[in-house]
Amino acid sequence: MTSGAKQQAEIGPTALGAGEFDALMQANIVRVFNERNPDRRRLALSELYSESATLYDPETVATGWGAISQAVEDLLLRLPPDFVFTAAGHAVGHNGAARLFWRAGPSDGPVAVTGTDVAHIENGRIKLLYVFVDPGAH
């Protein structure tokens, strides 16, 4: 097996195409980070994340669907109820990694914060998600 084929086998049997990386990362913003209903968020996590996935953000490390859901819940409770996360363009990815720029703020107001999600994807699901929050006000 060539080194490229070996690496691809480690990523998963079906590699994601560009549109699939984007669809997964966009769904993560909408169905996980914007979902204030814990039951719907937990369902989304079970569909988008591997069961033993880990979320890393500047304040939290959470492993597993329950812990990730709780970390998102804690975040949403600190934000005003009209805050939403939106993608700033399309996600890009290759070789089991994807990146998506995002912004957040009131749904009808100015952007309050921006950042980047970087995911390691295995078998079409998020295995690791690193959330980077840009410094300073935007």
C-alpha positions in Angstrom: 0.0 0.0 0.0 1.4 3.4 -0.9 1.8 5.9 1.9 -1.1 8.0 0.5 -3.4 5.0 0.3 -2.4 3.9 3.9 -3.2 7.4 5.2 -6.5 7.4 3.4 -7.4 4.0 4.9 -6.7 5.5 8.4 -9.1 8.4 7.6 -11.9 6.1 6.7 -13.2 3.9 3.9 -15.1 6.7 2.2 -13.2 10.0 2.0 -15.4 13.1 2.0 -15.6 15.3 -1.0 -15.4 19.1 -0.8 -19.2 19.5 -0.6 -19.5 16.8 2.1 -16.9 18.6 4.3 -18.9 21.8 3.9 -22.2 20.1 4.6 -20.9 18.5 7.8 -19.3 21.7 9.1 -22.4 23.8 8.2 -24.7 21.3 9.9 -22.5 21.5 13.0 -23.0 25.2 13.2 -26.8 25.0 12.6 -27.8 21.8 14.4 -25.3 21.8 17.3 -24.1 25.3 18.1 -27.3 27.1 17.3 -29.6 24.4 18.8 -31.0 25.5 22.2 -33.2 22.4 22.6 -31.0 19.7 24.2 -32.9 16.7 22.8 -32.5 18.0 19.2 -28.9 18.9 19.9 -28.1 15.5 21.2 -29.7 13.9 18.1 -27.6 16.1 15.9 -24.5 15.1 17.8 -25.3 11.4 17.4 -25.6 12.0 13.6 -22.6 14.4 13.1 -20.0 13.3 15.7 -18.4 10.0 16.5 -19.5 8.7 19.9 -16.1 9.3 21.5 -15.6 12.7 19.8 -13.8 15.5 21.7 -14.5 19.2 21.6 -11.7 21.6 22.4 -12.4 25.3 22.9 -10.6 28.0 24.9 -12.6 27.2 28.1 -13.6 23.5 27.7 -12.5 20.0 26.8 -15.5 17.7 26.4 -15.5 14.1 25.3 -18.7 12.2 24.2 -22.1 13.4 23.0 -23.4 14.2 26.5 -20.4 16.2 27.6 -20.2 18.1 24.3 -24.0 18.8 24.5 -23.4 20.2 28.0 -20.5 22.4 26.9 -22.7 23.8 24.1 -25.5 24.3 26.6 -23.2 26.2 28.9 -22.0 28.4 26.1 -25.6 29.2 24.9 -26.7 30.0 28.4 -23.9 32.7 28.6 -25.1 34.3 25.3 -28.2 36.4 24.7 -31.1 34.4 23.4 -31.0 36.1 20.0 -27.3 35.2 19.4 -26.7 33.0 16.4 -23.7 31.4 14.9 -23.3 31.7 11.1 -20.8 30.3 8.7 -18.6 32.9 7.0 -18.4 31.1 3.6 -17.9 27.5 2.8 -15.8 25.0 4.7 -12.8 23.5 3.1 -11.2 20.2 3.8 -9.0 17.4 2.7 -7.4 14.2 4.1 -9.8 14.0 7.0 -9.5 17.6 8.2 -11.9 20.5 7.6 -12.0 24.2 8.5 -14.9 26.7 8.7 -14.8 30.4 9.6 -17.8 31.6 11.6 -19.2 34.7 13.2 -21.8 35.2 15.9 -24.0 38.0 17.2 -27.6 39.0 17.4 -29.6 37.7 14.5 -30.5 41.2 13.4 -27.4 43.0 14.7 -23.7 43.4 14.3 -21.1 40.6 14.5 -19.9 40.3 18.1 -17.3 37.6 17.7 -15.6 35.6 15.0 -13.7 32.4 14.9 -12.7 29.2 13.2 -13.6 25.6 13.7 -11.1 22.9 12.7 -12.3 19.4 12.7 -10.7 16.0 12.3 -13.2 13.7 10.5 -13.2 9.9 10.6 -15.8 7.8 8.7 -17.8 10.9 7.8 -18.2 12.1 11.4 -16.4 14.7 13.5 -13.9 13.0 15.8 -12.1 16.1 17.1 -13.3 19.7 16.9 -11.1 22.6 17.8 -12.8 25.9 18.2 -10.7 29.1 17.9 -12.2 32.4 18.9 -10.6 35.5 17.4 -9.2 38.0 19.8 -10.8 41.5 20.2 -14.1 42.9 19.3 -15.4 42.9 15.7 
